[in-house]
């Protein structure tokens, strides 16, 4: 299950992500927002982060205008490794090396076509399980 969250700036792009998930038969839980009405991104960043950290959801996707604020909010939750990605290489590397469990994107800086490729890369790239990466993740978690 994939946890979804966005603020008003990410709402339109999140609709595109939802279409992608549904087209690919992937289950998700939408934590909002549900419109373009102005709202506070930390509410949604933390909701998704808590769902991922608790194990309710395996991974998360967060979107705000830049992806910065919502990823900072998510990373306040212990056990979350939210990565802001604006390209496919970063999405692949953060899964392989950091075992990132939440993807953050900026709707005002990343177009829908690229964003969906980033989502696909993030969701389909496994963690490498290399000892050096496990060691580094443990250092982050301490």
Secondary structure, 3 states (H helix, E strand, C coil): CEEEEECHHHHHHHHHHHHHHHHCCCCEEECCCCCCCCCCHHHHHHHHHHHHHHCCCCEEEEEECCCHHHHHHHCCCCCCCEEECCCHHHHHHHHHHHCCCEEEEECCCCCHHHHHHHHHHHHHCCCCCCHHHHHHHHHHHC
